[in-house]
């Protein structure tokens, strides 16, 4: 299968294996944070997730001011090592019965800030180790699949260890995977030549370019701008509907909520990974169409999730909703890599992260109030309907472009 071809290159296979482990460990981390926060403050656990999203957004906006001066491998290794240390601190606090909401919030915010520096560096590294365009698309698919695989492995392992491993010790699992990820980065790319950087700016100009560089690229490409909008909308639904909403919904409606949530997310991972393996061998020649398809599918799936009271149907709908991820993510990676200069790639990816984390931040900030006003189930369904509407907006924009080709070119 073509999508597996890049794994024949040692640097790609090492880096990819490290990211599969780290992504799987992150599944443990995300569940632990929400679950422990819910033990402290119930439905208001969304505020802890809002803090993390705010830190991710802040890091995405301003992290490049510092990290653009470093080698990408240095940034990734440092982020992994410091995150592992913070996670072990949380694990130790759990063992000593010193876990508290302030401690959880402060360290979760710091971990989120470090995560915002890792992902752009990883994306900027990929073109340097996958130079051929065809290999690069398959490599995009492989690394996009790491999170998809983690959504199968992570929840499955969580369901397996649930009952004998305390939630606070989930952090130890995540810390171990981050340490292995740091080792993989060092072995894979630390000795590679540094990725291209722009040296035209210094002082205040460099600070401004670090913040606005991605926007300067994106504003000239309507497809990227639409993709940023749909990512924002999709992540509002992802956070409100699945990461937080379905946990709280199942805690209220299921006799075994953690197992049901784990199986739902496992099914989501299966749908993600299967779609990824298919699409990674197909170039997105009409990436905007891929994004529209993603939003229509995801919106419909999120809308239906709280209506599924049978475990099997919950898994089937989750698997259907998961089809959206590879469509959107591979299309956006294709757009960014083909329509931006190499030294701007990390900046454009940070802009995408800003859209993602703005959506997460808004969702987590609004969720407690919306859940109190309308109920958890109706709020999840409303988020799904909004995402479906963003897909309809895309259809309208394509129709307008076909009927007004001269105006579209001018825009």
C-alpha positions in Angstrom: 0.0 0.0 0.0 1.5 3.4 -1.0 0.7 5.1 2.3 3.2 2.8 4.0 6.0 3.5 1.6 7.6 6.3 3.6 8.1 3.9 6.5 11.0 2.4 4.6 13.0 5.6 5.4 14.5 5.3 8.9 14.0 8.9 10.0 10.3 8.8 9.1 9.6 5.4 10.7 11.4 6.5 13.9 9.6 9.8 14.1 6.3 8.2 13.3 6.6 5.5 15.9 7.4 8.1 18.5 4.3 10.1 17.6 2.0 7.1 17.7 3.2 6.4 21.3 2.9 10.1 22.3 -0.6 10.4 20.8 -1.7 7.2 22.5 -0.4 8.5 25.8 -2.2 11.8 25.3 -5.5 10.0 25.2 -4.8 8.9 28.8 -4.0 12.4 29.7 -7.1 14.0 28.2 -9.4 11.6 29.9 -7.6 11.9 33.2 -7.8 15.7 33.2 -11.5 15.9 32.4 -12.4 13.1 34.8 -10.4 14.5 37.7 -11.7 18.0 37.1 -15.3 16.6 37.0 -14.7 15.0 40.4 -13.8 18.4 41.7 -16.3 20.7 40.0 -18.8 18.5 38.0 -20.2 20.2 34.9 -17.9 23.1 35.3 -15.0 20.9 34.3 -15.2 22.7 31.0 -13.4 25.7 32.6 -10.3 23.5 33.1 -10.4 22.5 29.4 -10.9 26.2 28.5 -7.8 27.1 30.4 -5.8 24.5 28.4 -7.2 25.7 25.1 -6.4 29.3 26.1 -2.8 28.3 26.8 -2.6 26.4 23.5 -4.0 29.5 21.7 -1.5 31.8 23.4 1.4 29.5 22.6 0.2 29.3 19.0 0.0 33.0 18.7 3.3 34.0 20.4 5.4 30.8 20.7 7.0 31.4 17.3 8.7 34.5 18.6 11.0 32.2 20.6 10.9 28.9 18.8 11.4 30.2 15.3 15.0 30.9 16.3 15.7 27.3 17.3 16.1 24.1 15.4 12.8 22.3 15.2 14.3 19.1 16.7 15.5 21.1 19.7 12.0 22.5 20.2 10.3 19.1 20.0 12.8 17.4 22.4 12.6 20.1 24.9 8.8 20.2 24.8 8.6 16.4 25.3 11.0 16.4 28.2 9.4 19.2 30.1 5.9 17.9 29.6 7.0 14.5 30.9 8.4 16.2 34.1 5.2 18.1 34.7 3.1 14.9 34.1 5.2 13.0 36.7 4.5 15.8 39.1 0.8 15.3 38.7 1.2 11.6 39.1 3.2 12.0 42.3 0.5 14.4 43.6 -2.1 11.7 43.0 0.0 9.0 44.8 0.5 11.3 47.8 -3.2 12.4 47.8 -2.1 16.0 47.2 -4.1 16.4 44.0 -6.0 19.7 44.0 -7.9 21.7 41.4 -5.4 24.6 41.4 -2.4 22.2 40.9 -4.2 20.4 38.1 -5.1 23.7 36.3 -1.6 25.2 36.6 0.2 22.2 35.3 -2.4 21.4 32.6 -2.0 25.0 31.4 1.8 24.6 31.3 1.6 21.3 29.4 -0.8 22.9 26.9 1.7 25.8 26.3 4.5 23.4 25.6 2.3 21.3 23.2 1.6 24.4 21.2 5.4 24.6 20.4 5.7 20.9 19.4 3.2 20.5 16.6 4.3 23.4 14.3 7.9 22.2 14.6 6.9 18.7 13.7 4.9 19.9 10.6 7.8 22.1 9.5 10.2 19.1 9.8 8.2 16.7 7.6 9.0 18.4 4.2 12.7 18.2 5.1 12.6 14.4 5.5 10.0 13.7 2.8 11.3 15.8 -0.1 9.4 14.1 -3.0 5.8 15.5 -3.3 4.2 12.0 -3.6 6.1 10.7 -0.7 5.2 13.8 1.3 1.5 13.3 0.8 1.8 9.7 2.0 3.9 11.0 4.9 1.2 13.5 5.8 -1.3 10.7 5.8 1.0 8.6 8.1 1.4 11.3 10.6 -2.2 12.3 10.5 -2.9 8.6 11.2 -1.0 8.8 14.5 -3.9 10.5 16.2 -6.4 8.2 14.5 -4.5 5.1 15.7 -4.3 6.7 19.2 -8.1 7.0 19.3 -8.3 3.2 18.9 -5.3 2.2 21.1 -5.9 4.9 23.8 -9.5 4.3 24.7 -9.1 0.5 24.3 -6.2 0.5 26.8 -8.2 2.9 29.1 -11.1 0.5 29.1 -8.7 -2.4 29.8 -6.9 -0.7 32.8 -10.1 1.0 34.2 -10.7 -0.5 37.6 -7.2 -1.1 38.7 -5.2 1.9 37.6 -6.2 5.2 39.4 -7.0 8.1 37.1 -4.2 10.1 38.5 -1.7 7.4 37.3 -2.8 7.9 33.7 -0.4 10.8 33.8 2.5 8.3 34.3 1.5 6.5 31.1 1.5 9.8 29.2 4.9 10.9 30.7 6.5 7.6 29.6 5.3 8.0 26.0 6.6 11.6 25.8 10.0 10.4 27.0 10.0 7.8 24.2 8.9 10.5 21.7 11.9 12.7 22.7 14.2 9.8 22.1 12.6 9.1 18.7 13.0 12.7 17.6 16.7 12.7 18.7 17.4 9.5 16.8 15.4 10.5 13.7 16.0 14.2 12.9 18.3 15.8 15.4 21.3 15.4 13.0 19.4 16.5 9.9 20.1 19.9 8.4 18.0 22.7 9.9 14.7 23.4 8.1 14.7 26.7 6.1 14.2 29.9 8.1 13.8 33.4 7.1 16.6 35.7 8.3 15.3 39.0 6.9 13.9 40.2 10.2 15.4 41.1 13.6 14.2 42.9 16.7 10.6 44.2 16.7 10.1 43.2 13.1 11.0 39.6 13.9 8.4 39.6 16.8 5.7 41.0 14.5 6.6 38.5 11.8 6.5 35.7 14.3 2.9 36.6 15.2 1.5 37.6 11.8 3.6 35.6 9.3 1.0 32.9 8.9 -1.8 35.4 8.4 0.2 37.2 5.7 0.3 33.9 3.7 -3.3 32.8 4.4 -5.1 36.0 3.6 -4.3 35.6 -0.1 -5.9 32.2 -0.3 -9.6 31.8 0.0 -9.4 28.0 0.3 -7.1 28.3 3.4 -9.4 30.9 4.9 -12.4 28.7 4.5 -10.5 25.8 6.0 -9.5 27.9 9.0 -13.2 28.8 9.6 -14.4 25.2 9.3 -11.6 24.1 11.7 -12.8 26.6 14.2 -16.4 25.5 13.9 -15.5 21.8 13.9 -13.4 22.1 17.1 -16.2 23.9 18.9 -18.4 20.8 18.2 -15.5 18.4 18.9 -14.9 19.9 22.3 -18.5 20.6 23.3 -19.9 17.5 21.7 -17.4 14.8 22.2 -14.4 15.6 24.4 -16.5 17.1 27.2 -20.2 16.8 26.2 -20.3 13.0 25.7 -18.3 12.4 28.9 -20.8 14.3 30.9 -23.8 13.0 29.0 -22.7 9.4 29.6 -22.0 10.0 33.2 -25.6 11.0 33.6 -27.2 8.4 31.3 -25.0 5.3 31.3 -24.5 2.6 33.9 -20.9 2.2 32.9 -19.9 5.6 31.5 -16.1 5.2 31.2 -16.4 1.9 29.3 -19.1 3.3 27.0 -17.0 6.4 26.3 -13.9 4.3 25.7 -15.8 2.1 23.2 -17.3 5.2 21.5 -13.9 6.7 21.0 -12.4 3.4 19.9 -15.1 3.2 17.2 -14.3 6.9 16.3 -10.6 5.9 16.0 -11.5 3.0 13.7 -13.5 5.3 11.4 -10.6 7.8 11.5 -7.9 5.4 10.7 -9.7 3.5 7.9 -10.6 6.7 6.1 -7.0 7.9 6.6 -5.5 4.8 5.0 -7.8 5.2 2.0 -7.3 9.0 1.5 -3.6 9.0 2.0 -3.1 7.3 -1.4 -5.3 9.9 -3.1 -4.2 13.5 -3.8 -6.8 16.1 -2.8 -7.1 17.7 -6.2 -10.2 19.6 -5.0 -9.3 20.2 -1.3 -12.2 22.5 -0.6 -14.7 19.8 -1.6 -12.9 17.5 0.8 -13.4 20.0 3.6 -17.1 20.5 2.8 -17.7 16.7 2.9 -15.9 16.6 6.2 -18.1 19.2 7.8 -21.4 17.7 6.5 -20.4 14.3 7.9 -19.1 15.5 11.2 -22.0 17.8 11.8 -24.5 15.0 11.2 -22.6 12.6 13.4 -22.3 14.9 16.4 -26.0 15.8 16.1 -27.0 12.1 16.3 -24.6 11.0 19.1 -26.7 11.9 22.2 -29.7 10.3 20.6 -28.0 6.9 20.6 -28.9 5.0 23.8 -27.7 1.6 22.6 -24.0 1.0 22.9 -23.7 -0.5 19.4 -25.5 2.4 17.7 -23.3 4.8 19.7 -20.3 3.2 18.2 -21.7 3.1 14.7 -22.5 6.8 14.7 -19.1 7.7 16.2 -17.4 5.7 13.5 -19.4 7.6 10.8 -18.6 11.0 12.3 -14.9 10.1 12.3 -14.8 9.9 8.5 -14.5 13.7 8.6 -11.1 14.0 10.1 -8.8 12.8 7.4 -10.8 14.6 4.7 -10.3 17.9 6.4 -6.8 17.5 7.8 -5.2 16.1 4.6 -6.8 18.8 2.6 -5.5 21.5 4.9 -2.0 20.0 4.9 -2.0 19.9 1.1 -3.2 23.5 0.9 -0.6 24.7 3.4 2.3 22.8 1.8 1.5 23.8 -1.8 0.5 27.4 -1.2 3.1 28.7 1.3 6.9 29.0 1.2 9.0 26.5 3.2 10.1 29.0 5.8 6.5 30.0 6.4 5.1 26.5 6.9 5.5 26.5 10.7 3.8 29.9 10.8 0.9 28.9 8.7 0.5 25.7 10.8 0.5 27.9 13.9 -2.4 29.9 12.3 -4.3 26.7 11.8 -3.6 25.8 15.5 -5.0 29.2 16.5 -8.2 28.4 14.7 -8.4 25.0 16.3 -7.6 26.2 19.8 -9.9 29.2 19.5 -12.7 26.8 18.8 -11.8 24.6 21.7 -11.4 27.6 24.0 -14.8 29.1 23.0 -16.5 25.7 23.4 -15.1 24.9 26.8 -15.8 28.5 28.0 -19.4 28.3 26.8 -20.2 24.7 27.6 -21.0 25.0 31.3 -23.5 27.8 30.7 -25.0 26.1 27.6 -25.3 22.8 29.4 -27.1 24.5 32.3 -29.5 26.5 30.1 -30.4 23.9 27.4 -29.1 20.6 28.8 -26.1 18.5 27.7 -27.8 16.5 24.9 -29.5 19.5 23.2 -26.2 21.5 23.4 -24.3 18.7 21.7 -26.9 18.5 19.0 -26.8 22.3 18.5 -23.0 22.2 18.0 -23.4 19.4 15.4 -26.0 21.5 13.5 -23.7 24.5 13.4 -20.9 22.4 11.9 -23.3 21.0 9.3 -24.3 24.6 8.4 -20.6 25.5 7.9 -20.5 22.7 5.2 -23.6 24.2 3.6 -21.8 27.6 3.5 -19.0 26.0 1.6 -21.4 24.6 -1.0 -22.8 28.1 -1.4 -19.3 29.6 -1.8 -18.4 27.0 -4.5 -21.7 27.7 -6.3 -21.0 31.5 -6.2 -17.5 31.0 -7.5 -18.8 29.0 -10.5 -21.4 31.6 -11.3 -19.0 34.6 -10.7 -15.6 33.3 -11.9 -14.2 36.8 -12.6 -15.1 38.1 -9.1 -13.7 35.0 -7.5 -10.3 35.5 -9.2 -10.3 39.1 -8.1 -11.0 38.2 -4.5 
